[in-house]
Structures are given as structure tokens and as C-alpha cells.
Amino acid sequence: MESSIHTIACNNLLVLFAVVTMTGIICSKLSELLKIPDVVLFLIVGIFIGPSVLKFIDISQYQVENQLILTFGSAFILYMGGKEISLKVLKNVKVSVLLLSTLGVVISAFLMQQIIGLTFGVSAMVALLAGSIISSTDPATLVPIFNQIKINKKVSQTVISESAFNDATGSILTSAVLVIILSGKFSLQENMYSLTLMIIIGLVVGLFTGIILLALVNEGPKGIFKDYTPIISIISVIIAYELSTKLGGSGYMSCFVVGIVTGNKQNFKLWLSQKSYDTDCHVVETLGTICRMCIFIILGSQVDLQILAKYFIPSVICVLCFMFIVRPISVIPCTLIDRKAKWKKNEIIFMMWVRETGVIPAALCGIVTAMNVSGSDVISSVVFMTILITLIVQGVTTKFVAKKLGLLLEPNPEEATNREAL
């Protein structure tokens, strides 16, 4: 009897995975035709195939699997975000990126705490938790957008670097607020100490894990596992996350740092063969795509339309305040302080506009919802509307805004001729 129950549960889980991934593939193709971010369709379709409408999937029966998808998925996407960071470009704008991904996140979180608290009438800590979750931007959305839209490298690398770094900061801040809510204790000194410790341990573990495991797949005598590069990449995320968490650090920060090491391996005198590099890229991109599909579709399936309708107007008000008030306020001091970067007015305005919310906030919201934290209905409503509105409005208009601000790079005529010839 027990065996048959487990078999049925296993079969149901396999069907659920097949439905989610097939739905994700269809949405990805539609997004190409409609020219909108795929995660928007993932979310919307997730609602329709979830318990609220068509009841095709219901992840509530699989809490462990749900937690696994959210935790590993967000960690792996942070790893991919780290790989997109160029240390050479980062050197020129490092102060701005550092401020945007730390001070900017904190400013956004605490300003949104005030707005969410006033709009919804929830406790300060619930409002701060919601503000912390949505305070980071999304490399998984921004990277594909900037691959399609060629703009000033200084601006695009800054925005991408900020999105990758602030995902880690937002994750750490969310974890800290969550600990305070669950323990019921607040001590500024203790929490600052814990936060600092989480960051330091996360950085150190990520650095050593990245270098050691990358050395094992290096093109040379020491690269004894170079034929298994994609598997080592996946294992590096798991090891970095688990080891950092066990030592009291930020697992997300560690995964991000491993990604930076992997993406800038030449700086560490490490190299991959072309075969290993190509194989690794294909596997990592494929797994990353699956993670994005699962996170967003499952998040959409967990949306309660009654709660969303109940909090629709205050949620929209919060998102509009976030886009047009909070984001500009967080960008201005971070860019003006960095005199060496010599930011122009049009570049600053563009960075104010581009702040899509995506994968990590979605994953963090899913974790909070699964834990049944007080006020989770308000939090999920705010997070969902923030993701949906910022992705639709800002994601779709990025090229238009860049062109209006004079940041869009015109294609080289010779390159265009060569592409036509090919």
C-alpha cells in the first residue's frame, strides 16, 4: 500500500514537471513572437493552469519539492548572473555598482516599507519584508534584453552588474528580516553583526569554492575532471550554497561569487578547453531556463486570485510609487557620489527606468509563502504585481527609452553587410 502511494505521488510529480516545462517552452516561443519578456507569460499562464482557474497543477502537495525548486533555482540563477559580470568593465564603475547594489537596495527596502505600511496598514516588519523582497532587480531578465538591445557598454554593464549584485544583497536582507520576524527579537548590533558575517563568509566560501572547482576542470594537468565541466558547474552551486549556509554565511552570495570566478577565470589564471566551454555553456543555459520556467510558473500557480483582487488597487499604487518615486531616489545619490564615473543626465535617467523585478524576488516570495509567514498574502500580492508591471512596462519599453535618451547604439554598416552576406 505504502509503495503504491509513493508510486502515485512520484507519477503525479513527473506529470506536473512535464506540464510546467512544456508550458514554459510554449510561452518562450510566444514571447519571441510577441516580443515581451518570457517570464511575464510564465506568470500569467501559471495562474491559469494553477488551482485558481484550470487546476492542471497544484504544487501545494509537494512542499519539499517546491522548496527545492525555489532554493536551487534562485541559487543557480544567481550563479548565472555572476558569470555575466565583467571585472574589466566593473573596474570603471565599481563605486556606482557597489552603492546601487547595497545602499540602493537598503533605500528601496525602507522607502517601500513606509509606502506598503501606509497603503496596506500592515506591521512595520511585514512591510519591510515585502520591501526587501522586491528591492532587487533581475539579471535573468535584463541580460537577455541587453543582448537584443545594444546600448552604451558603460550603462548596460552597470545595470547588469547592479542586478546581479543586488540580488545577493536583497536575498541577505530578506533573510535577516525573516529571522527577526520568526524569532521576535531585534537588536541592531546583533543583526548588523550577523549580516556582516553572512556577507564575509559568503564571499570567502564562494571565492574558494569557485577557484578550487574551476581548477579541477582547468585545461592542464590539474584539470582531472575537465570532461565533466557542466556537472562540476552544477555541483559548485550546490556545494557553495550548502557549505556557506552551514557556516552561517549567505548561500546566495556564495553562488554569485562562484559565478563571478567562473565568468572571469582568466583573471585567476584558469582556462577551459573550447569543447568544455561550449558544453558547459549549453548545459548551464538549458538548466537556467528550466529553473526560470519552474520558478515563475509555479509562483503564478500559487497566486490566489481572490487575494489578488482584494489587494489589487493598493498593490498597483505601491508598484507605481516604487517605479516613479523610490527607484529615482535610490539611484540619484548612488550615481552622484561616484564622481569618477562621470555619469551623464541621460544615463542616470535610463538607470532610473530600468529596474525589472524577477526571479530572485519570485523565489523569495515563494519561500515566504511556503513558510506561512504572517502577512504573506499581502507580500505575495505586492511581489506579483511588482514583477508583472515592471516586466511588462519597463521590459517592453527599454529600447524605446534608450533611443529617446540617445543611448541606443546604431549597428555598424559593415557588420550589418557581413551578417546579410552570412
Residue pairs with C-beta under 8 A, 6 or more apart in sequence:
9 61
12 61
13 62
13 65
16 57
16 59
16 62
17 294
19 49
19 56
19 57
20 57
20 293
20 294
20 297
20 298
21 290
21 293
21 294
23 45
23 46
23 49
23 293
23 297
24 38
24 42
24 289
24 290
24 292
24 293
24 294
24 297
25 293
27 38
27 41
27 42
27 45
27 293
27 297
28 38
28 41
28 289
28 293
30 41
31 37
31 38
31 40
31 41
34 41
35 396
36 391
36 392
36 395
36 396
37 141
37 144
37 145
37 356
37 391
37 392
37 395
37 396
38 292
39 140
39 141
39 292
39 296
39 358
39 359
39 387
39 391
40 388
40 391
40 392
40 395
42 292
42 293
42 296
42 297
42 300
43 296
43 297
43 299
43 300
43 303
43 384
43 387
43 388
44 300
44 388
45 297
45 300
46 296
46 297
46 298
46 299
46 300
46 301
46 302
46 303
47 53
47 300
47 301
47 303
47 305
48 54
49 56
49 57
49 297
49 301
50 56
50 57
50 58
50 300
50 301
50 302
50 303
51 58
51 60
51 301
52 301
52 303
52 304
52 305
53 305
57 298
57 301
58 301
59 65
59 66
59 298
59 301
59 302
60 66
60 302
63 370
66 298
66 366
66 370
67 367
67 370
69 291
69 294
69 295
69 298
70 295
70 298
70 363
70 366
70 367
70 370
71 241
71 363
71 367
72 237
72 238
72 241
72 291
73 291
73 292
73 294
73 295
73 359
73 363
74 171
74 252
74 291
74 295
74 359
74 360
74 363
74 364
75 237
75 238
75 240
75 241
75 251
75 252
75 255
76 234
76 237
76 255
76 287
76 288
76 291
77 139
77 140
77 288
77 291
77 292
77 295
77 359
77 360
78 164
78 167
78 168
78 171
78 252
78 255
78 256
78 259
78 360
79 233
79 236
79 237
79 240
79 255
79 256
79 258
79 259
79 262
80 139
80 140
80 259
80 284
80 288
81 139
81 140
81 143
81 163
81 164
81 167
81 256
81 259
82 164
82 255
82 256
82 257
82 258
82 259
82 260
82 261
82 262
82 263
83 259
83 260
83 262
83 263
83 284
84 139
84 143
84 160
84 164
84 259
84 263
85 160
85 161
85 164
85 259
85 260
85 263
85 264
86 157
86 263
86 264
87 260
87 264
87 267
89 153
89 154
89 157
89 161
90 97
90 157
90 161
92 154
92 340
92 341
93 154
93 157
93 158
93 161
93 338
93 341
95 337
95 338
95 340
95 341
96 158
96 334
96 335
96 338
96 341
96 343
97 158
97 161
97 162
97 165
98 165
99 333
99 334
99 335
99 337
99 338
100 158
100 162
100 165
100 166
100 330
100 331
100 334
100 335
100 351
101 161
101 162
101 165
101 166
101 168
101 169
102 165
102 166
102 169
103 330
103 333
103 334
104 162
104 166
104 330
104 331
104 334
105 135
105 136
105 166
105 169
105 170
105 173
105 330
106 135
106 173
107 326
107 329
107 330
107 333
108 131
108 134
108 135
108 322
108 326
108 327
108 330
109 128
109 131
109 132
109 135
109 170
109 173
110 128
110 131
111 131
111 325
111 326
111 329
111 330
112 127
112 130
112 131
112 134
112 135
112 318
112 321
112 322
112 326
113 124
113 127
113 128
113 130
113 131
114 127
115 131
115 318
115 321
115 322
115 326
116 122
116 127
116 130
116 131
116 318
116 378
116 382
117 123
117 124
117 127
119 314
119 317
119 318
120 127
120 311
120 314
120 318
120 378
120 382
122 375
122 378
123 374
123 375
125 177
125 180
125 181
126 181
126 373
126 374
126 375
126 378
126 379
128 177
129 174
129 177
129 178
129 181
129 368
129 373
129 375
129 379
130 375
130 378
130 379
130 382
130 383
132 170
132 173
132 174
132 177
133 170
133 174
133 361
133 364
133 365
133 368
133 379
133 383
134 322
134 357
134 361
134 382
134 383
134 386
135 166
135 169
135 170
135 173
136 163
136 166
136 167
136 169
136 170
136 171
136 357
136 360
136 361
137 159
137 162
137 163
137 166
137 167
137 354
137 355
137 356
137 357
137 358
138 163
138 167
138 356
138 357
138 358
138 359
138 360
138 361
139 160
139 163
139 164
139 167
140 288
140 292
140 358
140 359
141 356
141 358
141 359
141 391
141 395
142 159
142 160
142 163
142 354
142 356
143 160
145 356
145 395
145 398
146 156
146 159
146 160
148 399
149 398
149 399
149 402
149 408
150 408
150 409
150 411
151 350
151 402
151 407
151 408
151 409
152 347
152 407
152 409
154 341
154 347
155 347
155 350
155 351
155 407
158 351
159 351
159 354
162 351
164 256
164 259
165 256
167 252
167 256
167 359
167 360
168 202
168 250
168 252
168 253
168 256
170 360
170 361
170 364
171 250
171 252
171 253
171 360
171 364
172 195
172 198
172 199
172 202
172 250
172 252
172 253
173 195
174 364
174 368
175 198
175 250
176 191
176 194
176 195
176 198
178 368
178 371
178 373
179 191
179 194
180 186
180 191
181 373
181 374
182 373
194 248
197 248
197 249
198 248
198 249
198 250
198 253
199 249
199 250
199 253
200 249
201 244
201 247
201 248
201 249
201 250
201 254
202 244
202 249
202 250
202 251
202 252
202 253
202 254
202 257
203 253
203 254
203 257
204 249
205 240
205 243
205 244
205 247
205 249
205 254
205 257
206 240
206 244
206 253
206 254
206 255
206 256
206 257
206 258
206 260
206 261
207 257
207 261
209 236
209 239
209 240
209 243
209 254
209 258
210 236
210 240
210 257
210 258
210 259
210 260
210 261
210 262
211 261
211 268
211 270
213 232
213 235
213 236
213 239
213 258
214 236
214 261
214 262
214 265
214 268
214 270
215 222
215 223
215 270
216 222
216 223
216 224
216 225
216 226
216 232
217 223
217 225
217 226
217 228
217 229
217 232
217 272
217 276
218 226
218 270
218 271
218 272
219 226
219 271
219 272
219 273
219 276
220 271
225 232
226 272
226 273
226 276
227 276
229 272
229 276
229 277
229 279
229 280
230 279
230 280
230 282
230 283
230 284
233 262
233 280
233 283
233 284
234 283
234 284
234 287
236 258
236 262
237 255
237 258
240 251
240 254
240 255
240 257
240 258
241 251
241 252
241 254
241 255
242 251
243 254
244 250
244 251
244 253
244 254
245 251
252 360
261 268
265 271
265 272
272 280
291 359
292 359
295 359
295 362
295 363
295 366
296 359
296 362
298 366
299 362
299 363
299 365
299 366
299 384
300 384
302 366
302 369
302 380
303 380
303 384
304 377
304 380
307 377
307 380
307 381
308 315
308 381
308 384
308 385
310 381
311 377
311 378
311 381
311 382
312 381
312 385
315 381
315 382
315 384
315 385
315 386
316 385
316 389
318 382
318 385
318 386
319 382
319 385
319 386
319 389
319 390
320 389
322 386
322 390
323 355
323 389
323 390
323 393
323 394
327 352
327 353
327 355
328 352
331 348
331 351
331 352
332 348
332 352
335 341
335 343
335 348
335 351
336 343
346 405
346 406
346 407
347 405
347 407
349 405
350 401
350 402
350 405
350 407
353 394
353 397
353 398
353 401
354 394
354 398
354 401
355 390
355 394
356 390
356 391
356 394
356 395
357 383
357 386
357 387
357 390
357 391
358 387
358 391
361 383
361 386
361 387
362 383
362 387
365 379
365 380
365 383
365 384
368 376
368 379
368 380
369 376
369 379
369 380
373 379
399 408
402 408
